[in-house]
Amino acid sequence: MGLSDAPKPVRVEIKGQELHCVICRHNGFHRHHAKLERAGLFTSDWTDPSVVCYECDNCGYLHWFMPK
Ligand SMILES: [Zn+2]
């Protein structure tokens, strides 16, 4: 135990709804912050290109959210 590179997956709520993976319905995620500029996805319509993404602990699918 105590491995810093293997964080426990967390449950995520979006607007009071528990997030389930759209692929496998798993409910454990790893949270990441990302800059869309680095991914080449930035458009001038977005004033803040920082986004939050949740990586499914089971299948690895990324769920992206713009900060509100
Ligand atoms: Zn999944």
N, CA, C, O and the ligand as a Tripos MOL2 file, in Angstrom:
@<TRIPOS>MOLECULE
protein
  273   271    69     0     0
PROTEIN
NO_CHARGES

@<TRIPOS>ATOM
      1 N           0.8390   -1.1900    0.0000 N.3       1 MET1
      2 CA          0.0000    0.0000    0.0000 C.3       1 MET1
      3 C           0.8740    1.2410    0.0000 C.2       1 MET1
      4 O           2.0840    1.1640    0.2160 O.2       1 MET1
      5 N           0.2480    2.3880   -0.2450 N.am      2 GLY2
      6 CA          0.9730    3.6270   -0.2100 C.3       2 GLY2
      7 C           1.7270    3.9380   -1.4870 C.2       2 GLY2
      8 O           2.6000    4.8060   -1.4970 O.2       2 GLY2
      9 N           1.4050    3.2510   -2.5500 N.am      3 LEU3
     10 CA          2.0610    3.5360   -3.8140 C.3       3 LEU3
     11 C           1.5300    4.8570   -4.3690 C.2       3 LEU3
     12 O           0.3390    4.9820   -4.6570 O.2       3 LEU3
     13 N           2.4220    5.8440   -4.5190 N.am      4 SER4
     14 CA          1.9610    7.1540   -4.9450 C.3       4 SER4
     15 C           1.5750    7.1660   -6.4150 C.2       4 SER4
     16 O           0.8480    8.0590   -6.8490 O.2       4 SER4
     17 N           2.0420    6.2040   -7.1860 N.am      5 ASP5
     18 CA          1.7310    6.2050   -8.6150 C.3       5 ASP5
     19 C           0.5060    5.3560   -8.9290 C.2       5 ASP5
     20 O           0.1860    5.1390  -10.0970 O.2       5 ASP5
     21 N          -0.1790    4.8750   -7.8980 N.am      6 ALA6
     22 CA         -1.3810    4.0800   -8.1200 C.3       6 ALA6
     23 C          -2.5060    4.5980   -7.2350 C.2       6 ALA6
     24 O          -2.9290    3.9310   -6.2910 O.2       6 ALA6
     25 N          -2.9820    5.7980   -7.5550 N.am      7 PRO7
     26 CA         -4.0280    6.3900   -6.7240 C.3       7 PRO7
     27 C          -5.3330    5.6100   -6.8340 C.2       7 PRO7
     28 O          -5.6420    5.0180   -7.8680 O.2       7 PRO7
     29 N          -6.0820    5.6280   -5.7510 N.am      8 LYS8
     30 CA         -7.3720    4.9440   -5.7730 C.3       8 LYS8
     31 C          -8.3330    5.7030   -6.6840 C.2       8 LYS8
     32 O          -8.3370    6.9340   -6.6980 O.2       8 LYS8
     33 N          -9.1270    4.9870   -7.4280 N.am      9 PRO9
     34 CA        -10.1430    5.6700   -8.2350 C.3       9 PRO9
     35 C         -11.1800    6.3210   -7.3290 C.2       9 PRO9
     36 O         -11.4510    5.8460   -6.2260 O.2       9 PRO9
     37 N         -11.7440    7.4030   -7.8100 N.am     10 VAL10
     38 CA        -12.7450    8.1220   -7.0310 C.3      10 VAL10
     39 C         -14.0770    8.0970   -7.7740 C.2      10 VAL10
     40 O         -14.1350    7.9120   -8.9900 O.2      10 VAL10
     41 N         -15.1380    8.2890   -7.0040 N.am     11 ARG11
     42 CA        -16.4640    8.4370   -7.6150 C.3      11 ARG11
     43 C         -16.6790    9.9120   -7.9350 C.2      11 ARG11
     44 O         -16.2000   10.7950   -7.2240 O.2      11 ARG11
     45 N         -17.4030   10.1550   -9.0080 N.am     12 VAL12
     46 CA        -17.5690   11.5110   -9.5040 C.3      12 VAL12
     47 C         -19.0510   11.8300   -9.6140 C.2      12 VAL12
     48 O         -19.8380   11.0230  -10.1100 O.2      12 VAL12
     49 N         -19.4240   13.0240   -9.1420 N.am     13 GLU13
     50 CA        -20.7970   13.5000   -9.3120 C.3      13 GLU13
     51 C         -20.7890   14.7200  -10.2060 C.2      13 GLU13
     52 O         -20.0040   15.6460  -10.0010 O.2      13 GLU13
     53 N         -21.6600   14.7190  -11.1920 N.am     14 ILE14
     54 CA        -21.8420   15.8560  -12.0740 C.3      14 ILE14
     55 C         -23.2690   16.3450  -11.9100 C.2      14 ILE14
     56 O         -24.2130   15.6330  -12.2520 O.2      14 ILE14
     57 N         -23.4340   17.5530  -11.3890 N.am     15 LYS15
     58 CA        -24.7760   18.1240  -11.1760 C.3      15 LYS15
     59 C         -25.6580   17.1800  -10.3720 C.2      15 LYS15
     60 O         -26.8480   17.0330  -10.6530 O.2      15 LYS15
     61 N         -25.0600   16.5380   -9.3620 N.am     16 GLY16
     62 CA        -25.8320   15.6690   -8.4860 C.3      16 GLY16
     63 C         -26.0620   14.2740   -9.0320 C.2      16 GLY16
     64 O         -26.6910   13.4400   -8.3810 O.2      16 GLY16
     65 N         -25.5460   14.0160  -10.2420 N.am     17 GLN17
     66 CA        -25.7100   12.6940  -10.8450 C.3      17 GLN17
     67 C         -24.3680   11.9670  -10.8110 C.2      17 GLN17
     68 O         -23.3450   12.5050  -11.2350 O.2      17 GLN17
     69 N         -24.3870   10.7530  -10.3060 N.am     18 GLU18
     70 CA        -23.1400    9.9970  -10.2860 C.3      18 GLU18
     71 C         -22.7240    9.6680  -11.7120 C.2      18 GLU18
     72 O         -23.5220    9.2110  -12.5300 O.2      18 GLU18
     73 N         -21.4290    9.9220  -11.9830 N.am     19 LEU19
     74 CA        -20.9100    9.6510  -13.3240 C.3      19 LEU19
     75 C         -20.6090    8.1640  -13.4770 C.2      19 LEU19
     76 O         -19.9130    7.5640  -12.6570 O.2      19 LEU19
     77 N         -21.1440    7.5930  -14.5360 N.am     20 HIS20
     78 CA        -20.8040    6.2250  -14.9110 C.3      20 HIS20
     79 C         -20.1530    6.2670  -16.2870 C.2      20 HIS20
     80 O         -20.5580    7.0500  -17.1460 O.2      20 HIS20
     81 N         -19.1580    5.4380  -16.4930 N.am     21 CYS21
     82 CA        -18.4940    5.3830  -17.7820 C.3      21 CYS21
     83 C         -19.5060    5.0850  -18.8870 C.2      21 CYS21
     84 O         -20.3450    4.1950  -18.7480 O.2      21 CYS21
     85 N         -19.4190    5.8370  -19.9810 N.am     22 VAL22
     86 CA        -20.3790    5.6510  -21.0760 C.3      22 VAL22
     87 C         -20.0980    4.3510  -21.8340 C.2      22 VAL22
     88 O         -20.9450    3.8700  -22.5860 O.2      22 VAL22
     89 N         -18.9260    3.7980  -21.6360 N.am     23 ILE23
     90 CA        -18.5710    2.5710  -22.3320 C.3      23 ILE23
     91 C         -18.9080    1.3360  -21.4980 C.2      23 ILE23
     92 O         -19.5910    0.4250  -21.9670 O.2      23 ILE23
     93 N         -18.4180    1.3160  -20.2490 N.am     24 CYS24
     94 CA        -18.5200    0.0810  -19.4570 C.3      24 CYS24
     95 C         -19.3560    0.2360  -18.1950 C.2      24 CYS24
     96 O         -19.5280   -0.7270  -17.4470 O.2      24 CYS24
     97 N         -19.8830    1.4430  -17.9460 N.am     25 ARG25
     98 CA        -20.7440    1.7200  -16.7970 C.3      25 ARG25
     99 C         -20.0200    1.6600  -15.4650 C.2      25 ARG25
    100 O         -20.6620    1.6360  -14.4140 O.2      25 ARG25
    101 N         -18.7070    1.6350  -15.4890 N.am     26 HIS26
    102 CA        -17.9320    1.6540  -14.2510 C.3      26 HIS26
    103 C         -18.0950    3.0170  -13.5810 C.2      26 HIS26
    104 O         -18.3750    4.0100  -14.2530 O.2      26 HIS26
    105 N         -17.9180    3.0680  -12.2450 N.am     27 ASN27
    106 CA        -18.0900    4.3570  -11.5560 C.3      27 ASN27
    107 C         -16.8470    4.7830  -10.7780 C.2      27 ASN27
    108 O         -16.9420    5.5850   -9.8490 O.2      27 ASN27
    109 N         -15.6950    4.2570  -11.1500 N.am     28 GLY28
    110 CA        -14.4430    4.7000  -10.5310 C.3      28 GLY28
    111 C         -13.5800    5.4020  -11.5730 C.2      28 GLY28
    112 O         -13.3670    4.8790  -12.6660 O.2      28 GLY28
    113 N         -13.0800    6.6020  -11.2240 N.am     29 PHE29
    114 CA        -12.3570    7.4230  -12.2070 C.3      29 PHE29
    115 C         -11.0970    8.0180  -11.5980 C.2      29 PHE29
    116 O         -10.9790    8.1620  -10.3810 O.2      29 PHE29
    117 N         -10.1780    8.3520  -12.4600 N.am     30 HIS30
    118 CA         -9.0150    9.1380  -12.0760 C.3      30 HIS30
    119 C          -9.1590   10.5280  -12.7070 C.2      30 HIS30
    120 O          -9.4150   10.6700  -13.9030 O.2      30 HIS30
    121 N          -8.9840   11.5470  -11.8550 N.am     31 ARG31
    122 CA         -9.1860   12.9180  -12.3110 C.3      31 ARG31
    123 C          -7.9050   13.4770  -12.9090 C.2      31 ARG31
    124 O          -6.8160   13.2800  -12.3690 O.2      31 ARG31
    125 N          -8.0440   14.1700  -14.0190 N.am     32 HIS32
    126 CA         -6.9090   14.8370  -14.6500 C.3      32 HIS32
    127 C          -7.2990   16.2520  -15.0400 C.2      32 HIS32
    128 O          -8.4600   16.5350  -15.3360 O.2      32 HIS32
    129 N          -6.3140   17.1310  -15.0340 N.am     33 HIS33
    130 CA         -6.5140   18.4620  -15.5930 C.3      33 HIS33
    131 C          -5.7420   18.5260  -16.8950 C.2      33 HIS33
    132 O          -4.6460   17.9750  -17.0060 O.2      33 HIS33
    133 N          -6.3040   19.1870  -17.8600 N.am     34 ALA34
    134 CA         -5.6420   19.2480  -19.1580 C.3      34 ALA34
    135 C          -5.7840   20.6370  -19.7400 C.2      34 ALA34
    136 O          -6.7380   21.3620  -19.4570 O.2      34 ALA34
    137 N          -4.8190   20.9830  -20.5510 N.am     35 LYS35
    138 CA         -4.8850   22.2260  -21.3210 C.3      35 LYS35
    139 C          -5.1820   21.8700  -22.7680 C.2      35 LYS35
    140 O          -4.4260   21.1370  -23.4060 O.2      35 LYS35
    141 N          -6.2760   22.3870  -23.2740 N.am     36 LEU36
    142 CA         -6.6490   22.0450  -24.6390 C.3      36 LEU36
    143 C          -5.6290   22.5540  -25.6500 C.2      36 LEU36
    144 O          -5.4710   21.9830  -26.7290 O.2      36 LEU36
    145 N          -4.9420   23.6300  -25.2920 N.am     37 GLU37
    146 CA         -3.9310   24.1730  -26.2160 C.3      37 GLU37
    147 C          -2.8920   23.1180  -26.5690 C.2      37 GLU37
    148 O          -2.4960   22.9700  -27.7250 O.2      37 GLU37
    149 N          -2.4530   22.3720  -25.5220 N.am     38 ARG38
    150 CA         -1.4240   21.3580  -25.7410 C.3      38 ARG38
    151 C          -1.9480   20.2290  -26.6190 C.2      38 ARG38
    152 O          -1.1960   19.6010  -27.3640 O.2      38 ARG38
    153 N          -3.2310   19.9870  -26.5190 N.am     39 ALA39
    154 CA         -3.8000   18.9060  -27.3200 C.3      39 ALA39
    155 C          -4.1490   19.3860  -28.7250 C.2      39 ALA39
    156 O          -4.5950   18.5980  -29.5580 O.2      39 ALA39
    157 N          -3.9470   20.6720  -28.9880 N.am     40 GLY40
    158 CA         -4.2440   21.1960  -30.3080 C.3      40 GLY40
    159 C          -5.7170   21.4160  -30.5540 C.2      40 GLY40
    160 O          -6.1550   21.5390  -31.6980 O.2      40 GLY40
    161 N          -6.4980   21.4660  -29.4550 N.am     41 LEU41
    162 CA         -7.9450   21.5610  -29.6070 C.3      41 LEU41
    163 C          -8.4810   22.9470  -29.2800 C.2      41 LEU41
    164 O          -9.6840   23.1930  -29.3650 O.2      41 LEU41
    165 N          -7.5800   23.8510  -28.9070 N.am     42 PHE42
    166 CA         -8.0230   25.1660  -28.4620 C.3      42 PHE42
    167 C          -8.6730   25.9410  -29.6000 C.2      42 PHE42
    168 O          -8.1570   25.9990  -30.7170 O.2      42 PHE42
    169 N          -9.8160   26.5300  -29.2850 N.am     43 THR43
    170 CA        -10.4170   27.4600  -30.2260 C.3      43 THR43
    171 C         -10.6550   28.7780  -29.5070 C.2      43 THR43
    172 O         -10.8000   28.7920  -28.2840 O.2      43 THR43
    173 N         -10.6970   29.8590  -30.2230 N.am     44 SER44
    174 CA        -10.8090   31.1820  -29.6120 C.3      44 SER44
    175 C         -12.1730   31.3980  -28.9670 C.2      44 SER44
    176 O         -12.3580   32.3800  -28.2490 O.2      44 SER44
    177 N         -13.1180   30.5200  -29.1990 N.am     45 ASP45
    178 CA        -14.4260   30.6360  -28.5620 C.3      45 ASP45
    179 C         -14.3600   30.3410  -27.0720 C.2      45 ASP45
    180 O         -15.2390   30.7450  -26.3100 O.2      45 ASP45
    181 N         -13.3210   29.6390  -26.6640 N.am     46 TRP46
    182 CA        -13.2210   29.2150  -25.2720 C.3      46 TRP46
    183 C         -12.2650   30.1360  -24.5320 C.2      46 TRP46
    184 O         -11.0710   30.1840  -24.8300 O.2      46 TRP46
    185 N         -12.8040   30.8650  -23.5650 N.am     47 THR47
    186 CA        -11.9770   31.8280  -22.8530 C.3      47 THR47
    187 C         -10.9760   31.1280  -21.9450 C.2      47 THR47
    188 O          -9.8760   31.6390  -21.7340 O.2      47 THR47
    189 N         -11.3370   29.9660  -21.4040 N.am     48 ASP48
    190 CA        -10.4200   29.2290  -20.5350 C.3      48 ASP48
    191 C         -10.2390   27.8260  -21.1070 C.2      48 ASP48
    192 O         -11.1480   26.9990  -21.0380 O.2      48 ASP48
    193 N          -9.0830   27.5670  -21.6620 N.am     49 PRO49
    194 CA         -8.8810   26.2720  -22.3080 C.3      49 PRO49
    195 C          -8.5950   25.1300  -21.3410 C.2      49 PRO49
    196 O          -8.3390   24.0050  -21.7710 O.2      49 PRO49
    197 N          -8.6370   25.4100  -20.0250 N.am     50 SER50
    198 CA         -8.4130   24.3250  -19.0740 C.3      50 SER50
    199 C          -9.6630   23.4700  -18.9520 C.2      50 SER50
    200 O         -10.7710   23.9960  -18.8540 O.2      50 SER50
    201 N          -9.4930   22.1800  -18.9590 N.am     51 VAL51
    202 CA        -10.6250   21.2770  -18.8130 C.3      51 VAL51
    203 C         -10.2810   20.2360  -17.7500 C.2      51 VAL51
    204 O          -9.1250   20.0430  -17.3760 O.2      51 VAL51
    205 N         -11.3290   19.5810  -17.2870 N.am     52 VAL52
    206 CA        -11.1520   18.4700  -16.3620 C.3      52 VAL52
    207 C         -11.5600   17.2080  -17.1010 C.2      52 VAL52
    208 O         -12.5780   17.1910  -17.7930 O.2      52 VAL52
    209 N         -10.7830   16.1690  -16.9600 N.am     53 CYS53
    210 CA        -11.2090   14.9120  -17.5550 C.3      53 CYS53
    211 C         -11.1020   13.7920  -16.5290 C.2      53 CYS53
    212 O         -10.2370   13.7960  -15.6530 O.2      53 CYS53
    213 N         -11.9990   12.8490  -16.6670 N.am     54 TYR54
    214 CA        -12.0400   11.7040  -15.7780 C.3      54 TYR54
    215 C         -11.7700   10.4550  -16.5950 C.2      54 TYR54
    216 O         -12.4790   10.1360  -17.5500 O.2      54 TYR54
    217 N         -10.7200    9.7590  -16.1860 N.am     55 GLU55
    218 CA        -10.3340    8.5440  -16.8880 C.3      55 GLU55
    219 C         -10.9680    7.3570  -16.1790 C.2      55 GLU55
    220 O         -10.7630    7.1500  -14.9830 O.2      55 GLU55
    221 N         -11.7290    6.5940  -16.9210 N.am     56 CYS56
    222 CA        -12.3620    5.4000  -16.3550 C.3      56 CYS56
    223 C         -11.2870    4.4490  -15.8400 C.2      56 CYS56
    224 O         -10.3340    4.1230  -16.5480 O.2      56 CYS56
    225 N         -11.4570    4.0100  -14.5950 N.am     57 ASP57
    226 CA        -10.4690    3.1160  -13.9920 C.3      57 ASP57
    227 C         -10.5280    1.7180  -14.6220 C.2      57 ASP57
    228 O          -9.5780    0.9420  -14.5180 O.2      57 ASP57
    229 N         -11.6330    1.4150  -15.2630 N.am     58 ASN58
    230 CA        -11.8170    0.0680  -15.8130 C.3      58 ASN58
    231 C         -11.3710   -0.0460  -17.2670 C.2      58 ASN58
    232 O         -10.6160   -0.9520  -17.6190 O.2      58 ASN58
    233 N         -11.8390    0.8790  -18.1160 N.am     59 CYS59
    234 CA        -11.5380    0.7440  -19.5450 C.3      59 CYS59
    235 C         -10.6620    1.8660  -20.0800 C.2      59 CYS59
    236 O         -10.1680    1.7750  -21.2030 O.2      59 CYS59
    237 N         -10.4570    2.9340  -19.2910 N.am     60 GLY60
    238 CA         -9.5640    4.0050  -19.7120 C.3      60 GLY60
    239 C         -10.2140    5.0850  -20.5420 C.2      60 GLY60
    240 O          -9.5390    6.0180  -20.9770 O.2      60 GLY60
    241 N         -11.5250    4.9810  -20.7750 N.am     61 TYR61
    242 CA        -12.2020    6.0040  -21.5650 C.3      61 TYR61
    243 C         -12.1400    7.3470  -20.8450 C.2      61 TYR61
    244 O         -12.3340    7.4100  -19.6310 O.2      61 TYR61
    245 N         -11.8670    8.4340  -21.5920 N.am     62 LEU62
    246 CA        -11.7670    9.7600  -21.0170 C.3      62 LEU62
    247 C         -13.0750   10.5240  -21.1880 C.2      62 LEU62
    248 O         -13.6170   10.6250  -22.2880 O.2      62 LEU62
    249 N         -13.5710   11.0640  -20.0620 N.am     63 HIS63
    250 CA        -14.7720   11.8940  -20.0680 C.3      63 HIS63
    251 C         -14.3430   13.3270  -19.8070 C.2      63 HIS63
    252 O         -13.7860   13.6350  -18.7530 O.2      63 HIS63
    253 N         -14.6010   14.1980  -20.7670 N.am     64 TRP64
    254 CA        -14.0950   15.5720  -20.6960 C.3      64 TRP64
    255 C         -15.1890   16.5260  -20.2500 C.2      64 TRP64
    256 O         -16.3450   16.4100  -20.6580 O.2      64 TRP64
    257 N         -14.7930   17.4870  -19.3890 N.am     65 PHE65
    258 CA        -15.7400   18.4930  -18.9310 C.3      65 PHE65
    259 C         -15.0870   19.8690  -18.9780 C.2      65 PHE65
    260 O         -13.9410   20.0510  -18.5680 O.2      65 PHE65
    261 N         -15.8440   20.8210  -19.4850 N.am     66 MET66
    262 CA        -15.4200   22.2080  -19.3930 C.3      66 MET66
    263 C         -15.7710   22.7120  -18.0160 C.2      66 MET66
    264 O         -16.8480   22.3960  -17.5120 O.2      66 MET66
    265 N         -14.9000   23.4910  -17.3830 N.am     67 PRO67
    266 CA        -15.2110   24.0450  -16.0670 C.3      67 PRO67
    267 C         -16.4070   24.9990  -16.1310 C.2      67 PRO67
    268 O         -16.5300   25.7770  -17.0770 O.2      67 PRO67
    269 N         -17.2770   24.9400  -15.1390 N.am     68 LYS68
    270 CA        -18.4390   25.8160  -15.0510 C.3      68 LYS68
    271 C         -18.2650   26.7960  -13.9120 C.2      68 LYS68
    272 O         -19.1430   27.6250  -13.6730 O.2      68 LYS68
    273 ZN        -15.0760    2.4370  -18.6620 Zn       69 ZN69
@<TRIPOS>BOND
     1     1     2 1
     2     2     3 1
     3     3     4 2
     4     3     5 am
     5     5     6 1
     6     6     7 1
     7     7     8 2
     8     7     9 am
     9     9    10 1
    10    10    11 1
    11    11    12 2
    12    11    13 am
    13    13    14 1
    14    14    15 1
    15    15    16 2
    16    15    17 am
    17    17    18 1
    18    18    19 1
    19    19    20 2
    20    19    21 am
    21    21    22 1
    22    22    23 1
    23    23    24 2
    24    23    25 am
    25    25    26 1
    26    26    27 1
    27    27    28 2
    28    27    29 am
    29    29    30 1
    30    30    31 1
    31    31    32 2
    32    31    33 am
    33    33    34 1
    34    34    35 1
    35    35    36 2
    36    35    37 am
    37    37    38 1
    38    38    39 1
    39    39    40 2
    40    39    41 am
    41    41    42 1
    42    42    43 1
    43    43    44 2
    44    43    45 am
    45    45    46 1
    46    46    47 1
    47    47    48 2
    48    47    49 am
    49    49    50 1
    50    50    51 1
    51    51    52 2
    52    51    53 am
    53    53    54 1
    54    54    55 1
    55    55    56 2
    56    55    57 am
    57    57    58 1
    58    58    59 1
    59    59    60 2
    60    59    61 am
    61    61    62 1
    62    62    63 1
    63    63    64 2
    64    63    65 am
    65    65    66 1
    66    66    67 1
    67    67    68 2
    68    67    69 am
    69    69    70 1
    70    70    71 1
    71    71    72 2
    72    71    73 am
    73    73    74 1
    74    74    75 1
    75    75    76 2
    76    75    77 am
    77    77    78 1
    78    78    79 1
    79    79    80 2
    80    79    81 am
    81    81    82 1
    82    82    83 1
    83    83    84 2
    84    83    85 am
    85    85    86 1
    86    86    87 1
    87    87    88 2
    88    87    89 am
    89    89    90 1
    90    90    91 1
    91    91    92 2
    92    91    93 am
    93    93    94 1
    94    94    95 1
    95    95    96 2
    96    95    97 am
    97    97    98 1
    98    98    99 1
    99    99   100 2
   100    99   101 am
   101   101   102 1
   102   102   103 1
   103   103   104 2
   104   103   105 am
   105   105   106 1
   106   106   107 1
   107   107   108 2
   108   107   109 am
   109   109   110 1
   110   110   111 1
   111   111   112 2
   112   111   113 am
   113   113   114 1
   114   114   115 1
   115   115   116 2
   116   115   117 am
   117   117   118 1
   118   118   119 1
   119   119   120 2
   120   119   121 am
   121   121   122 1
   122   122   123 1
   123   123   124 2
   124   123   125 am
   125   125   126 1
   126   126   127 1
   127   127   128 2
   128   127   129 am
   129   129   130 1
   130   130   131 1
   131   131   132 2
   132   131   133 am
   133   133   134 1
   134   134   135 1
   135   135   136 2
   136   135   137 am
   137   137   138 1
   138   138   139 1
   139   139   140 2
   140   139   141 am
   141   141   142 1
   142   142   143 1
   143   143   144 2
   144   143   145 am
   145   145   146 1
   146   146   147 1
   147   147   148 2
   148   147   149 am
   149   149   150 1
   150   150   151 1
   151   151   152 2
   152   151   153 am
   153   153   154 1
   154   154   155 1
   155   155   156 2
   156   155   157 am
   157   157   158 1
   158   158   159 1
   159   159   160 2
   160   159   161 am
   161   161   162 1
   162   162   163 1
   163   163   164 2
   164   163   165 am
   165   165   166 1
   166   166   167 1
   167   167   168 2
   168   167   169 am
   169   169   170 1
   170   170   171 1
   171   171   172 2
   172   171   173 am
   173   173   174 1
   174   174   175 1
   175   175   176 2
   176   175   177 am
   177   177   178 1
   178   178   179 1
   179   179   180 2
   180   179   181 am
   181   181   182 1
   182   182   183 1
   183   183   184 2
   184   183   185 am
   185   185   186 1
   186   186   187 1
   187   187   188 2
   188   187   189 am
   189   189   190 1
   190   190   191 1
   191   191   192 2
   192   191   193 am
   193   193   194 1
   194   194   195 1
   195   195   196 2
   196   195   197 am
   197   197   198 1
   198   198   199 1
   199   199   200 2
   200   199   201 am
   201   201   202 1
   202   202   203 1
   203   203   204 2
   204   203   205 am
   205   205   206 1
   206   206   207 1
   207   207   208 2
   208   207   209 am
   209   209   210 1
   210   210   211 1
   211   211   212 2
   212   211   213 am
   213   213   214 1
   214   214   215 1
   215   215   216 2
   216   215   217 am
   217   217   218 1
   218   218   219 1
   219   219   220 2
   220   219   221 am
   221   221   222 1
   222   222   223 1
   223   223   224 2
   224   223   225 am
   225   225   226 1
   226   226   227 1
   227   227   228 2
   228   227   229 am
   229   229   230 1
   230   230   231 1
   231   231   232 2
   232   231   233 am
   233   233   234 1
   234   234   235 1
   235   235   236 2
   236   235   237 am
   237   237   238 1
   238   238   239 1
   239   239   240 2
   240   239   241 am
   241   241   242 1
   242   242   243 1
   243   243   244 2
   244   243   245 am
   245   245   246 1
   246   246   247 1
   247   247   248 2
   248   247   249 am
   249   249   250 1
   250   250   251 1
   251   251   252 2
   252   251   253 am
   253   253   254 1
   254   254   255 1
   255   255   256 2
   256   255   257 am
   257   257   258 1
   258   258   259 1
   259   259   260 2
   260   259   261 am
   261   261   262 1
   262   262   263 1
   263   263   264 2
   264   263   265 am
   265   265   266 1
   266   266   267 1
   267   267   268 2
   268   267   269 am
   269   269   270 1
   270   270   271 1
   271   271   272 2
@<TRIPOS>SUBSTRUCTURE
     1 MET1         2 RESIDUE 1 A MET
     2 GLY2         6 RESIDUE 1 A GLY
     3 LEU3        10 RESIDUE 1 A LEU
     4 SER4        14 RESIDUE 1 A SER
     5 ASP5        18 RESIDUE 1 A ASP
     6 ALA6        22 RESIDUE 1 A ALA
     7 PRO7        26 RESIDUE 1 A PRO
     8 LYS8        30 RESIDUE 1 A LYS
     9 PRO9        34 RESIDUE 1 A PRO
    10 VAL10       38 RESIDUE 1 A VAL
    11 ARG11       42 RESIDUE 1 A ARG
    12 VAL12       46 RESIDUE 1 A VAL
    13 GLU13       50 RESIDUE 1 A GLU
    14 ILE14       54 RESIDUE 1 A ILE
    15 LYS15       58 RESIDUE 1 A LYS
    16 GLY16       62 RESIDUE 1 A GLY
    17 GLN17       66 RESIDUE 1 A GLN
    18 GLU18       70 RESIDUE 1 A GLU
    19 LEU19       74 RESIDUE 1 A LEU
    20 HIS20       78 RESIDUE 1 A HIS
    21 CYS21       82 RESIDUE 1 A CYS
    22 VAL22       86 RESIDUE 1 A VAL
    23 ILE23       90 RESIDUE 1 A ILE
    24 CYS24       94 RESIDUE 1 A CYS
    25 ARG25       98 RESIDUE 1 A ARG
    26 HIS26      102 RESIDUE 1 A HIS
    27 ASN27      106 RESIDUE 1 A ASN
    28 GLY28      110 RESIDUE 1 A GLY
    29 PHE29      114 RESIDUE 1 A PHE
    30 HIS30      118 RESIDUE 1 A HIS
    31 ARG31      122 RESIDUE 1 A ARG
    32 HIS32      126 RESIDUE 1 A HIS
    33 HIS33      130 RESIDUE 1 A HIS
    34 ALA34      134 RESIDUE 1 A ALA
    35 LYS35      138 RESIDUE 1 A LYS
    36 LEU36      142 RESIDUE 1 A LEU
    37 GLU37      146 RESIDUE 1 A GLU
    38 ARG38      150 RESIDUE 1 A ARG
    39 ALA39      154 RESIDUE 1 A ALA
    40 GLY40      158 RESIDUE 1 A GLY
    41 LEU41      162 RESIDUE 1 A LEU
    42 PHE42      166 RESIDUE 1 A PHE
    43 THR43      170 RESIDUE 1 A THR
    44 SER44      174 RESIDUE 1 A SER
    45 ASP45      178 RESIDUE 1 A ASP
    46 TRP46      182 RESIDUE 1 A TRP
    47 THR47      186 RESIDUE 1 A THR
    48 ASP48      190 RESIDUE 1 A ASP
    49 PRO49      194 RESIDUE 1 A PRO
    50 SER50      198 RESIDUE 1 A SER
    51 VAL51      202 RESIDUE 1 A VAL
    52 VAL52      206 RESIDUE 1 A VAL
    53 CYS53      210 RESIDUE 1 A CYS
    54 TYR54      214 RESIDUE 1 A TYR
    55 GLU55      218 RESIDUE 1 A GLU
    56 CYS56      222 RESIDUE 1 A CYS
    57 ASP57      226 RESIDUE 1 A ASP
    58 ASN58      230 RESIDUE 1 A ASN
    59 CYS59      234 RESIDUE 1 A CYS
    60 GLY60      238 RESIDUE 1 A GLY
    61 TYR61      242 RESIDUE 1 A TYR
    62 LEU62      246 RESIDUE 1 A LEU
    63 HIS63      250 RESIDUE 1 A HIS
    64 TRP64      254 RESIDUE 1 A TRP
    65 PHE65      258 RESIDUE 1 A PHE
    66 MET66      262 RESIDUE 1 A MET
    67 PRO67      266 RESIDUE 1 A PRO
    68 LYS68      270 RESIDUE 1 A LYS
    69 ZN69       273 GROUP 0 **** ****
